[in-house]
Structures are given as C-alpha cells and as structure tokens.
Amino acid sequence: MKKHLAAYLAAMLTMMVLDGVWIGFVARDFYQASIGHLMADAPYLPAALLFYIVYPIGLIVFVLQAAPASTTRQIVLRSALYGLFAYATYDLSNWATLSHWPASVAVVDMLWGAFASAFATANARFAWNRFVVH
C-alpha cells in the first residue's frame, strides 16, 4: 500500500509542479494569444484540484500498476501515449466543437500531455521502487 501511495503522490505533485510552470510561465503568452478569449480571469480551483487528484490515478492504474515488471523506458513510453491520448480527447473534442480552437493549441497540448505524463510516471516509478522489497 505504501508503494501505491508514494507513486500516486509523486505523480500528482509532479503534474502540479509541471503544469504550474508550464501554464503559469512557459506557455502563458501562447495560450493567451491563442485562446485568451476563452480563458477565465482565474482558474476554477475545485476543477483543477479534481484533475490533479484523478489524473494520477489513471497513470498509476493503467500504466504503472498494469505492467510492474516493465522497464522504466517501457513505462515512460506507455505513459507518454496515455498522456497523448488523454490530452487528445480534450483538444480534439475542442477543435471539433469550438469555432475558434486553434490547431496549434491542440498539437502543443497533446505534446505537453505526453511529456508531463511521462515525467510524472517516471517519478512515480522511482517512488514505487523505493518500497519494493528485494
């Protein structure tokens, strides 16, 4: 149970920090220029917190726990695909249904989802392995 909690917390904290830096600093101007007309003045924190609670569960259950004997490289690749697919669901749905959703935002978000998920799961794998008895 400790390894699950450690992996979960590692993934959650990694996603929160990465997204905080990405959304708050690195890509802020890109999003403002691309979809600023759709953005709220401030994020709705309950929804953001719910994402950071739920999303890491998916990384742990569907990637890390599903194949515990996998190499770290395999885990990172699977989690990158998981992130790509999850973020594609959001971005491609927006692109299909919103009249001014830029293709560039969809592509950047999907790549970001792949990277952030891979990095978070790599950290989760490290935390998971700290509790494995050899």
Phi and psi in degrees as GROMACS dihedral restraints (atoms count N, CA, C in turn):
[ dihedral_restraints ]
;  ai    aj    ak    al  type     phi  dphi    fc
    3     4     5     6     1   -62.9    20    10
    4     5     6     7     1   -39.1    20    10
    6     7     8     9     1   -67.6    20    10
    7     8     9    10     1   -34.6    20    10
    9    10    11    12     1   -65.7    20    10
   10    11    12    13     1   -45.7    20    10
   12    13    14    15     1   -65.1    20    10
   13    14    15    16     1   -43.0    20    10
   15    16    17    18     1   -62.4    20    10
   16    17    18    19     1   -44.1    20    10
   18    19    20    21     1   -64.2    20    10
   19    20    21    22     1   -43.8    20    10
   21    22    23    24     1   -60.4    20    10
   22    23    24    25     1   -49.6    20    10
   24    25    26    27     1   -63.3    20    10
   25    26    27    28     1   -38.2    20    10
   27    28    29    30     1   -63.2    20    10
   28    29    30    31     1   -44.7    20    10
   30    31    32    33     1   -65.5    20    10
   31    32    33    34     1   -44.3    20    10
   33    34    35    36     1   -63.3    20    10
   34    35    36    37     1   -49.4    20    10
   36    37    38    39     1   -64.7    20    10
   37    38    39    40     1   -38.4    20    10
   39    40    41    42     1   -62.3    20    10
   40    41    42    43     1   -46.7    20    10
   42    43    44    45     1   -60.9    20    10
   43    44    45    46     1   -42.6    20    10
   45    46    47    48     1   -63.1    20    10
   46    47    48    49     1   -45.8    20    10
   48    49    50    51     1   -67.2    20    10
   49    50    51    52     1   -47.9    20    10
   51    52    53    54     1   -58.8    20    10
   52    53    54    55     1   -48.0    20    10
   54    55    56    57     1   -64.6    20    10
   55    56    57    58     1   -37.0    20    10
   57    58    59    60     1   -59.9    20    10
   58    59    60    61     1   -45.0    20    10
   60    61    62    63     1   -68.9    20    10
   61    62    63    64     1   -45.0    20    10
   63    64    65    66     1   -63.2    20    10
   64    65    66    67     1   -55.1    20    10
   66    67    68    69     1   -74.1    20    10
   67    68    69    70     1   -36.9    20    10
   69    70    71    72     1   -79.9    20    10
   70    71    72    73     1   -26.5    20    10
   72    73    74    75     1  -131.8    20    10
   73    74    75    76     1   -59.8    20    10
   75    76    77    78     1   -63.6    20    10
   76    77    78    79     1   -53.2    20    10
   78    79    80    81     1  -106.0    20    10
   79    80    81    82     1     8.1    20    10
   81    82    83    84     1   -54.6    20    10
   82    83    84    85     1   -49.8    20    10
   84    85    86    87     1   -66.6    20    10
   85    86    87    88     1   -36.0    20    10
   87    88    89    90     1   -60.8    20    10
   88    89    90    91     1   -48.5    20    10
   90    91    92    93     1   -66.7    20    10
   91    92    93    94     1   -39.8    20    10
   93    94    95    96     1   -61.7    20    10
   94    95    96    97     1   -44.4    20    10
   96    97    98    99     1   -69.8    20    10
   97    98    99   100     1   -33.9    20    10
   99   100   101   102     1   -86.5    20    10
  100   101   102   103     1   -43.6    20    10
  102   103   104   105     1  -134.8    20    10
  103   104   105   106     1    24.9    20    10
  105   106   107   108     1   -55.0    20    10
  106   107   108   109     1   -32.7    20    10
  108   109   110   111     1   -66.6    20    10
  109   110   111   112     1   -17.4    20    10
  111   112   113   114     1  -100.5    20    10
  112   113   114   115     1   -12.4    20    10
  114   115   116   117     1   -81.7    20    10
  115   116   117   118     1   142.9    20    10
  117   118   119   120     1   -76.0    20    10
  118   119   120   121     1   159.2    20    10
  120   121   122   123     1   -63.3    20    10
  121   122   123   124     1   -34.4    20    10
  123   124   125   126     1  -143.0    20    10
  124   125   126   127     1   149.2    20    10
  126   127   128   129     1   -65.4    20    10
  127   128   129   130     1   148.9    20    10
  129   130   131   132     1   -84.4    20    10
  130   131   132   133     1   100.7    20    10
  132   133   134   135     1   -59.4    20    10
  133   134   135   136     1   -38.8    20    10
  135   136   137   138     1   -58.6    20    10
  136   137   138   139     1   -40.3    20    10
  138   139   140   141     1   -68.5    20    10
  139   140   141   142     1   -40.8    20    10
  141   142   143   144     1   -62.7    20    10
  142   143   144   145     1   -45.8    20    10
  144   145   146   147     1   -62.1    20    10
  145   146   147   148     1   -40.2    20    10
  147   148   149   150     1   -61.1    20    10
  148   149   150   151     1   -41.2    20    10
  150   151   152   153     1   -59.1    20    10
  151   152   153   154     1   -47.6    20    10
  153   154   155   156     1   -71.3    20    10
  154   155   156   157     1   -17.1    20    10
  156   157   158   159     1   -83.3    20    10
  157   158   159   160     1   -42.8    20    10
  159   160   161   162     1   -83.0    20    10
  160   161   162   163     1   -46.2    20    10
  162   163   164   165     1   -57.5    20    10
  163   164   165   166     1   -45.2    20    10
  165   166   167   168     1   -62.0    20    10
  166   167   168   169     1   -27.6    20    10
  168   169   170   171     1   -60.6    20    10
  169   170   171   172     1   -42.9    20    10
  171   172   173   174     1   -60.8    20    10
  172   173   174   175     1   -43.1    20    10
  174   175   176   177     1   -61.6    20    10
  175   176   177   178     1   -41.1    20    10
  177   178   179   180     1   -71.3    20    10
  178   179   180   181     1   -49.5    20    10
  180   181   182   183     1   -70.5    20    10
  181   182   183   184     1   -47.8    20    10
  183   184   185   186     1   -90.6    20    10
  184   185   186   187     1   -13.4    20    10
  186   187   188   189     1  -119.0    20    10
  187   188   189   190     1   -64.1    20    10
  189   190   191   192     1   -69.4    20    10
  190   191   192   193     1   -52.6    20    10
  192   193   194   195     1   -73.5    20    10
  193   194   195   196     1   -28.2    20    10
  195   196   197   198     1   -66.9    20    10
  196   197   198   199     1   -26.1    20    10
  198   199   200   201     1  -143.4    20    10
  199   200   201   202     1    67.7    20    10
  201   202   203   204     1   -64.3    20    10
  202   203   204   205     1   -21.4    20    10
  204   205   206   207     1   -86.3    20    10
  205   206   207   208     1    -2.6    20    10
  207   208   209   210     1   -66.6    20    10
  208   209   210   211     1   155.4    20    10
  210   211   212   213     1   -72.9    20    10
  211   212   213   214     1   162.8    20    10
  213   214   215   216     1   -60.7    20    10
  214   215   216   217     1   -38.0    20    10
  216   217   218   219     1   -60.5    20    10
  217   218   219   220     1   -44.9    20    10
  219   220   221   222     1   -63.0    20    10
  220   221   222   223     1   -41.6    20    10
  222   223   224   225     1   -61.6    20    10
  223   224   225   226     1   -44.8    20    10
  225   226   227   228     1   -63.8    20    10
  226   227   228   229     1   -43.4    20    10
  228   229   230   231     1   -65.3    20    10
  229   230   231   232     1   -42.7    20    10
  231   232   233   234     1   -64.7    20    10
  232   233   234   235     1   -40.7    20    10
  234   235   236   237     1   -70.9    20    10
  235   236   237   238     1   -31.5    20    10
  237   238   239   240     1   -63.6    20    10
  238   239   240   241     1   -42.0    20    10
  240   241   242   243     1   -65.3    20    10
  241   242   243   244     1   -41.8    20    10
  243   244   245   246     1   -57.6    20    10
  244   245   246   247     1   -47.4    20    10
  246   247   248   249     1   -64.4    20    10
  247   248   249   250     1   -42.3    20    10
  249   250   251   252     1   -58.4    20    10
  250   251   252   253     1   -46.6    20    10
  252   253   254   255     1   -67.3    20    10
  253   254   255   256     1   -42.0    20    10
  255   256   257   258     1   -64.6    20    10
  256   257   258   259     1   -47.3    20    10
  258   259   260   261     1   -70.5    20    10
  259   260   261   262     1   -31.5    20    10
  261   262   263   264     1   -64.0    20    10
  262   263   264   265     1   -36.9    20    10
  264   265   266   267     1   -57.1    20    10
  265   266   267   268     1   -46.6    20    10
  267   268   269   270     1   -67.3    20    10
  268   269   270   271     1   -54.2    20    10
  270   271   272   273     1   -70.8    20    10
  271   272   273   274     1   -41.0    20    10
  273   274   275   276     1   -71.2    20    10
  274   275   276   277     1   -32.6    20    10
  276   277   278   279     1   -64.9    20    10
  277   278   279   280     1   -42.9    20    10
  279   280   281   282     1   -63.9    20    10
  280   281   282   283     1   -43.8    20    10
  282   283   284   285     1   -62.5    20    10
  283   284   285   286     1   -35.8    20    10
  285   286   287   288     1   -75.5    20    10
  286   287   288   289     1   -27.7    20    10
  288   289   290   291     1  -114.6    20    10
  289   290   291   292     1   -18.1    20    10
  291   292   293   294     1  -101.4    20    10
  292   293   294   295     1   138.4    20    10
  294   295   296   297     1   -70.7    20    10
  295   296   297   298     1   -23.1    20    10
  297   298   299   300     1  -129.8    20    10
  298   299   300   301     1    42.6    20    10
  300   301   302   303     1   -90.6    20    10
  301   302   303   304     1   114.2    20    10
  303   304   305   306     1   -71.2    20    10
  304   305   306   307     1   141.1    20    10
  306   307   308   309     1   -59.8    20    10
  307   308   309   310     1   -35.2    20    10
  309   310   311   312     1   -62.1    20    10
  310   311   312   313     1   -36.7    20    10
  312   313   314   315     1   -66.4    20    10
  313   314   315   316     1   -42.2    20    10
  315   316   317   318     1   -59.8    20    10
  316   317   318   319     1   -47.0    20    10
  318   319   320   321     1   -66.1    20    10
  319   320   321   322     1   -47.3    20    10
  321   322   323   324     1   -62.1    20    10
  322   323   324   325     1   -44.0    20    10
  324   325   326   327     1   -62.6    20    10
  325   326   327   328     1   -42.5    20    10
  327   328   329   330     1   -65.4    20    10
  328   329   330   331     1   -40.4    20    10
  330   331   332   333     1   -66.1    20    10
  331   332   333   334     1   -39.5    20    10
  333   334   335   336     1   -63.2    20    10
  334   335   336   337     1   -43.8    20    10
  336   337   338   339     1   -59.4    20    10
  337   338   339   340     1   -39.9    20    10
  339   340   341   342     1   -65.3    20    10
  340   341   342   343     1   -47.6    20    10
  342   343   344   345     1   -64.3    20    10
  343   344   345   346     1   -51.0    20    10
  345   346   347   348     1   -62.0    20    10
  346   347   348   349     1   -40.6    20    10
  348   349   350   351     1   -66.1    20    10
  349   350   351   352     1   -41.8    20    10
  351   352   353   354     1   -64.0    20    10
  352   353   354   355     1   -44.9    20    10
  354   355   356   357     1   -65.5    20    10
  355   356   357   358     1   -43.1    20    10
  357   358   359   360     1   -63.9    20    10
  358   359   360   361     1   -40.3    20    10
  360   361   362   363     1   -73.6    20    10
  361   362   363   364     1   -32.0    20    10
  363   364   365   366     1   -62.0    20    10
  364   365   366   367     1   -42.6    20    10
  366   367   368   369     1   -66.6    20    10
  367   368   369   370     1   -38.1    20    10
  369   370   371   372     1   -64.6    20    10
  370   371   372   373     1   -39.9    20    10
  372   373   374   375     1   -62.5    20    10
  373   374   375   376     1   -41.7    20    10
  375   376   377   378     1   -60.9    20    10
  376   377   378   379     1   -46.9    20    10
  378   379   380   381     1   -64.4    20    10
  379   380   381   382     1   -41.8    20    10
  381   382   383   384     1   -57.3    20    10
  382   383   384   385     1   -46.8    20    10
  384   385   386   387     1   -69.5    20    10
  385   386   387   388     1   -19.6    20    10
  387   388   389   390     1   -65.6    20    10
  388   389   390   391     1   -21.1    20    10
  390   391   392   393     1  -109.7    20    10
  391   392   393   394     1    11.5    20    10
  393   394   395   396     1   -85.8    20    10
  394   395   396   397     1   128.5    20    10
  396   397   398   399     1   -87.1    20    10
  397   398   399   400     1   126.5    20    10
